[in-house]
Amino acid sequence: MEADIASIEQPATIRCPDACDLAGRLFLPPQDQPPELALVLHGATGVPRDYYARFAAWLAGHRRAAVLIYDYRDCGHSARGPVRRARADMGDWAVTDQGAALDWLADRYPDLPLEVMGHSLGGMGLPFHEKGSRVRRLTTVATGPSHWTRHPRNFITKAAAFWFVLGPVTTLVLGYMPGWALGQGADLPARAFWQWRRWCTTRGFYRTDWGRTLPQPDLSRMKGEVRLIAIEDDEMIPPPVVRDHAAFFPAATVTHHVVPVEAAGVRAIGHLRVFSERCKAAWPLLAQG
C-alpha cells in the first residue's frame, strides 16, 4: 500500500428536513490539492461514525475527495438523550438521515462528481433520495436483503436465537437493544430494533414497508454505476445475499465484487471489520477510482 497522505478535517452539522441535526466530520485532501470528488459514507446499523474516520481520511488523500461521515440520529455524537427515550427507526436512518447527508454534500460541492459509499444499512437508502440521480457511483459494502434463513448453515442458529429470543427479550426488558447483544457495543433505540427484526424475518426484506412506514422508492433513479462488494467470510450478509441487492437498481450498471480474506492480511474480516485499520490492505478494493 502507498504511504498515507495527510488530510484535513472539518466539523459538519447536517440539518434534516424535520430539524434534527446530525454530527458529521468532513475530510479533505491537503490544502494544495482541491477536491475532485465529493463522497458521503453512510454507516452500518449501530456503528459509530468515528469507526470510519481513518478510512475516510485515507480516502480523502488517495482519491482527492471531500469525504463526509456522520452519526445517525439518536446515535453517537447525534444522540439527543438516553437511548431508552429515543424514537428513531431504520427508516429515519436510511431515508431521512442518509438523504440529508447526501443533500448537504451535494449542495456544498455542486460542481464536483458525487459518489456514495454505504456499509450494510448505509447502502440501502439511495432509491429514496431525491439527489440519487446525481450520484455517478454507489459502492455498497456488505449490503443485501437479509433473511434469517439465508446465512451459512452454522450461523442460522445464532441468527434465530438473536431475532426470536435474545433481541426481543432484552429490548422488552431494557427498553432498547443493548450493543453487547449485537457484539459491536452501540445501543439501538427499540423502534429501530423492531423494524430491523421485521425486515430480517420477512421475505422481501424492507419491501414490505414501501408505501407504508417507508415512502415508495424510485428504483429507476440510480442510472450510474453500482458496485456491490461482498466480504468472503461475512456470515451476516454473505456474498449470495449481496448479489441479490442488484434487483434494487434495475436502471444502473451493476458489478459484483468479493473481498477475499487474504487481501486484508488478516485471519478473518466478517461483517464489520473491513473498514478497520487492521484491514487497511483491503481498502483499495473498496475505493477503486
C-alpha positions as CSV (number, residue, x, y, z in Angstrom):
1,M,0.0,0.0,0.0
2,E,1.1,3.5,-0.7
3,A,2.2,5.8,2.1
4,D,-0.5,7.8,3.8
5,I,-1.4,11.2,2.5
6,A,-2.2,13.8,5.2
7,S,-5.8,15.0,5.0
8,I,-7.6,18.0,6.5
9,E,-10.7,17.6,8.8
10,Q,-13.6,20.0,9.4
11,P,-16.7,19.6,11.6
12,A,-20.0,19.3,9.8
13,T,-23.6,19.9,11.1
14,I,-26.2,18.3,8.8
15,R,-29.8,19.7,9.2
16,C,-32.5,17.2,8.4
17,P,-35.9,18.2,6.9
18,D,-37.5,17.6,10.3
19,A,-35.0,19.9,12.0
20,C,-32.9,17.1,13.5
21,D,-29.2,17.9,13.4
22,L,-26.6,15.2,12.7
23,A,-23.0,15.5,13.8
24,G,-20.6,14.9,10.9
25,R,-16.9,15.1,10.1
26,L,-15.7,16.2,6.6
27,F,-12.3,15.1,5.4
28,L,-10.5,16.9,2.6
29,P,-7.3,16.5,0.7
30,P,-4.2,18.5,1.6
31,Q,-4.6,22.3,1.1
32,D,-2.7,22.4,-2.1
33,Q,-5.0,19.7,-3.6
34,P,-8.6,20.9,-4.1
35,P,-11.1,18.0,-4.0
36,E,-12.0,16.5,-7.3
37,L,-14.8,14.3,-5.9
38,A,-17.5,14.5,-3.2
39,L,-18.3,11.3,-1.4
40,V,-20.6,10.6,1.5
41,L,-20.1,7.4,3.6
42,H,-23.3,6.1,5.2
43,G,-22.5,3.8,8.1
44,A,-23.9,0.4,9.2
45,T,-26.6,-0.1,11.9
46,G,-25.2,0.7,15.3
47,V,-21.7,1.6,14.1
48,P,-20.4,5.0,15.2
49,R,-19.2,7.4,12.6
50,D,-15.7,7.6,14.2
51,Y,-15.1,3.9,13.3
52,Y,-14.9,5.1,9.6
53,A,-12.7,8.1,10.3
54,R,-9.3,6.6,9.4
55,F,-10.7,5.1,6.2
56,A,-12.3,8.5,5.3
57,A,-9.1,10.3,6.0
58,W,-7.2,7.8,3.8
59,L,-9.8,8.1,1.0
60,A,-9.7,11.9,1.1
61,G,-6.0,11.8,0.4
62,H,-5.8,8.9,-2.1
63,R,-8.8,9.9,-4.2
64,R,-8.5,13.7,-3.7
65,A,-12.1,13.6,-2.3
66,A,-14.2,15.5,0.1
67,V,-15.5,12.6,2.3
68,L,-18.4,13.1,4.8
69,I,-19.0,10.7,7.7
70,Y,-21.7,11.3,10.4
71,D,-23.8,9.6,13.1
72,Y,-27.4,8.8,12.5
73,R,-30.0,10.5,14.8
74,D,-30.1,9.1,18.4
75,C,-26.7,7.6,17.9
76,G,-23.2,8.6,18.9
77,H,-22.5,12.3,18.6
78,S,-26.0,12.8,17.2
79,A,-27.7,11.5,20.3
80,R,-30.2,13.8,22.0
81,G,-30.7,11.9,25.2
82,P,-30.8,8.4,26.7
83,V,-31.3,5.7,24.1
84,R,-34.3,4.4,26.1
85,R,-36.2,7.5,25.2
86,A,-35.0,7.6,21.6
87,R,-37.7,7.2,18.9
88,A,-35.5,6.7,15.7
89,D,-36.1,3.7,13.5
90,M,-34.3,2.2,10.5
91,G,-36.4,4.3,8.1
92,D,-35.3,7.5,9.8
93,W,-31.7,6.5,9.2
94,A,-31.9,5.1,5.7
95,V,-34.3,7.6,4.2
96,T,-34.2,10.9,6.1
97,D,-30.7,10.9,7.6
98,Q,-28.9,9.4,4.6
99,G,-30.8,11.7,2.3
100,A,-30.0,14.8,4.3
101,A,-26.3,13.9,4.4
102,L,-26.3,13.4,0.6
103,D,-28.1,16.8,0.1
104,W,-25.6,18.5,2.4
105,L,-22.6,17.3,0.5
106,A,-24.2,17.8,-3.0
107,D,-25.1,21.4,-2.1
108,R,-21.7,22.1,-0.7
109,Y,-19.9,20.8,-3.9
110,P,-22.4,21.4,-6.7
111,D,-19.8,21.2,-9.4
112,L,-18.0,18.0,-8.3
113,P,-18.8,14.4,-9.2
114,L,-20.9,12.9,-6.5
115,E,-20.5,9.3,-5.1
116,V,-22.0,7.4,-2.2
117,M,-20.4,4.5,-0.2
118,G,-22.6,2.6,2.1
119,H,-21.8,-0.1,4.7
120,S,-24.6,-2.6,5.3
121,L,-27.7,-0.4,6.1
122,G,-25.7,2.5,4.5
123,G,-26.1,1.0,1.1
124,M,-29.9,0.7,1.1
125,G,-31.3,4.2,1.0
126,L,-30.3,5.7,-2.3
127,P,-33.6,4.8,-4.2
128,F,-35.4,7.0,-1.7
129,H,-33.2,10.1,-2.1
130,E,-34.1,12.9,-4.4
131,K,-30.5,13.6,-5.3
132,G,-29.9,10.0,-6.1
133,S,-30.0,10.8,-9.8
134,R,-26.9,13.0,-9.4
135,V,-24.8,10.1,-8.0
136,R,-22.4,8.8,-10.6
137,R,-21.3,5.8,-8.5
138,L,-22.8,3.9,-5.5
139,T,-20.5,1.5,-3.7
140,T,-22.2,-0.8,-1.2
141,V,-20.2,-2.9,1.2
142,A,-21.8,-6.0,2.9
143,T,-25.3,-4.8,1.9
144,G,-28.1,-7.0,0.9
145,P,-31.8,-8.1,1.6
146,S,-31.1,-10.3,4.5
147,H,-33.4,-13.0,5.9
148,W,-32.6,-15.1,8.9
149,T,-32.7,-18.4,6.9
150,R,-30.1,-17.1,4.3
151,H,-27.0,-17.2,6.4
152,P,-24.4,-20.0,6.3
153,R,-25.7,-23.1,8.0
154,N,-23.6,-22.8,11.1
155,F,-24.8,-19.2,11.6
156,I,-28.6,-19.8,11.2
157,T,-28.9,-21.0,14.8
158,K,-27.3,-17.8,16.1
159,A,-29.5,-15.6,13.9
160,A,-32.6,-17.4,15.0
161,A,-31.6,-17.0,18.7
162,F,-31.0,-13.3,18.2
163,W,-34.2,-12.4,16.3
164,F,-36.6,-14.7,18.2
165,V,-35.1,-14.8,21.7
166,L,-32.2,-12.6,22.7
167,G,-33.2,-9.5,20.8
168,P,-36.9,-9.3,21.7
169,V,-36.3,-10.2,25.4
170,T,-33.5,-7.7,26.0
171,T,-35.3,-5.0,24.1
172,L,-38.6,-5.5,26.0
173,V,-36.8,-5.6,29.4
174,L,-34.4,-2.7,28.9
175,G,-36.4,-0.5,26.5
176,Y,-33.6,-0.6,23.9
177,M,-31.4,-3.1,22.1
178,P,-28.1,-3.3,24.0
179,G,-25.0,-3.1,21.9
180,W,-23.4,-6.1,23.6
181,A,-26.2,-8.3,22.1
182,L,-25.0,-7.2,18.7
183,G,-21.4,-7.7,19.5
184,Q,-20.5,-4.2,18.5
185,G,-21.0,-2.0,21.5
186,A,-23.6,0.5,20.2
187,D,-27.1,0.6,21.8
188,L,-30.1,0.8,19.4
189,P,-33.5,2.5,20.0
190,A,-36.3,0.0,20.5
191,R,-38.2,1.2,17.4
192,A,-35.1,0.6,15.2
193,F,-34.7,-2.9,16.6
194,W,-38.3,-3.9,16.0
195,Q,-38.3,-2.6,12.4
196,W,-35.0,-4.2,11.7
197,R,-36.3,-7.5,13.1
198,R,-39.4,-7.3,10.9
199,W,-37.2,-6.8,7.8
200,C,-34.9,-9.7,8.6
201,T,-37.7,-12.2,9.4
202,T,-39.9,-11.3,6.5
203,R,-39.5,-12.5,2.9
204,G,-39.0,-9.4,0.8
205,F,-37.0,-7.6,3.5
206,Y,-37.8,-3.9,3.6
207,R,-40.0,-4.0,0.5
208,T,-42.8,-4.9,3.0
209,D,-42.6,-1.3,4.3
210,W,-42.6,0.5,1.0
211,G,-45.6,2.8,0.8
212,R,-46.4,2.2,4.4
213,T,-43.8,3.1,7.1
214,L,-41.3,3.9,4.3
215,P,-42.0,6.1,1.2
216,Q,-42.3,4.4,-2.2
217,P,-38.8,4.4,-3.7
218,D,-37.9,5.3,-7.3
219,L,-35.8,2.3,-8.4
220,S,-35.0,4.0,-11.7
221,R,-33.4,7.0,-10.0
222,M,-29.9,5.5,-10.0
223,K,-28.6,5.3,-13.6
224,G,-24.9,5.4,-12.9
225,E,-22.5,2.7,-11.7
226,V,-23.3,0.4,-8.7
227,R,-20.5,-1.6,-7.2
228,L,-21.8,-4.4,-4.9
229,I,-19.0,-5.5,-2.7
230,A,-19.3,-8.7,-0.5
231,I,-16.9,-9.9,2.1
232,E,-15.7,-13.5,1.6
233,D,-16.3,-14.7,5.2
234,D,-19.3,-12.4,6.1
235,E,-21.8,-14.7,7.8
236,M,-24.4,-11.9,8.4
237,I,-24.7,-10.7,4.7
238,P,-22.9,-13.5,2.7
239,P,-22.0,-13.0,-0.9
240,P,-25.1,-14.6,-2.4
241,V,-27.3,-12.1,-0.5
242,V,-25.1,-9.2,-1.6
243,R,-25.7,-10.3,-5.2
244,D,-29.5,-10.1,-4.7
245,H,-29.1,-6.4,-3.9
246,A,-28.8,-5.8,-7.7
247,A,-32.6,-6.1,-8.0
248,F,-33.0,-2.7,-6.4
249,F,-31.0,-0.9,-9.2
250,P,-32.6,-2.0,-12.5
251,A,-31.5,1.1,-14.4
252,A,-27.9,1.1,-13.2
253,T,-24.7,-0.6,-14.4
254,V,-24.1,-3.2,-11.6
255,T,-20.9,-5.0,-11.0
256,H,-20.2,-7.6,-8.3
257,H,-17.0,-8.0,-6.3
258,V,-15.9,-10.2,-3.4
259,V,-13.1,-9.1,-1.0
260,P,-11.0,-12.2,-0.1
261,V,-9.9,-12.5,3.5
262,E,-6.3,-12.9,2.4
263,A,-6.4,-9.4,0.7
264,A,-6.8,-7.8,4.1
265,G,-3.8,-9.6,5.5
266,V,-5.9,-11.0,8.5
267,R,-7.4,-14.3,9.5
268,A,-11.0,-13.1,9.4
269,I,-12.9,-10.0,8.3
270,G,-16.6,-10.7,8.9
271,H,-19.4,-8.2,8.5
272,L,-17.9,-5.2,10.4
273,R,-14.1,-5.2,10.3
274,V,-13.3,-4.3,6.7
275,F,-13.2,-0.5,7.4
276,S,-10.9,-1.0,10.4
277,E,-7.2,-0.1,10.1
278,R,-6.1,-3.7,10.6
279,C,-7.8,-4.5,7.3
280,K,-6.2,-1.5,5.6
281,A,-4.6,-3.6,2.9
282,A,-8.1,-4.3,1.5
283,W,-9.1,-0.6,1.4
284,P,-8.0,-0.1,-2.3
285,L,-10.5,-2.8,-3.2
286,L,-13.3,-0.7,-1.7
287,A,-12.2,2.6,-3.2
288,Q,-11.2,1.9,-6.7
289,G,-11.4,5.1,-8.7
